[in-house]
Amino acid sequence: MLKKKLLTDKSGQLYEDMINQAAENMANDIDFQILTDMLIADNNWSKVVLTPMTWEQSDAVDLWIMKNVKGKHMNRGLVWVFENPAEATWFRMRWSS
């Protein structure tokens, strides 16, 4: 009971908002997984999964992507998929540990 009181305002809205946000994140993760599985299986896209990194490293990845990747690509967190296999290879060589 004490824990719930800490997470809610008088109306309980904060707690409900946290639950809704968690559910939305889970749905987005599932959607991304399904989409990328289809792109990889049906369209020969390439997948690269990075290891956890700092915010600074993440910013550097984003800058590198903007500068070096011309083809279609997408990511969710540390999972990246690329339409062009050569770009995926360069990305993997540069950013995988």
N, C-alpha and C positions, 0 to 999 in steps of 0.2 A: 504494500500500500504506500509506503514512504517513497519507493522508487517512482511509482506512477505520479505521485504528487510533485516530484522534482521535475518531471518531464511534461507537465501540463500547466496551462494557465487555468483560469476559472472555468472556461468552457470546455477544456480538454482538447482544444484545437491543435496545440503544438504536438501532442502525442499522435493525433490522427494524421497530421501533416507528415510526421516522420515515417509512419507506416505507409502512407501513400507514396512517398518518395522512394522508399525501399522497394515497394512493389513495382513502381515504374522503372527503376534501375534494373531489376530482375528481368522484366519484360524486354527491355532494350538489349540486355545481354543475350537473351534467348533469340531475339530477332536477328541480331548481328551474327550469332553462331550459325543459324539456319541459312541466312543469306550468303555468308562466306563459304559454308560447306557446298552450297549450290554453285557458286562461282568457281570454286576449285574443281569440283567434280565435272561440271558441264562445260565450263569455258576455259579451263586450264589456267586459272589465276594461280599465283604463288602466295603462300602464307609464310610470314616471319613472326615469330614470337620473341620479343625482347625480354631481358631480365629486368627486374625492378631497378629504377634509377632515381636520381635526384630531380628536382624541378628544373635545375639549371641544365642538366643533361637532356631532359625532355624538351626544353626550349631549343636546345641545339639540334635535336632530331627534327623538330618542326621546321627550323630554318634550313636544314640540309634538304628536307623534302621539297620545300618551296623552290630551292635553287636547282636541284638535280633531277627531280622526277617530273617528267612531262606527261606520262600516261595516266590512265585512271588508277586510282588507289583509294583505300579507305582504312580507317583504324577505329578501334575501340580499346582504349587503354594501351596495353603493351602488344596487342595483336594487330598486325598490319597485313593487308592483302594487296597485291599488285597485279594488274592486267599484263604488264610487260615482264616476262621472267628475267630479262637482263637487269632491269631496274631493281627487282627483288634481290637478285644476286649481289648487286653493288650495295644495296641497303644492308643486307645481311653481313657482308664483309666489313662494312664500316661500323655497324652498331651492335652486332652480336658479340657477346663476351666469349 
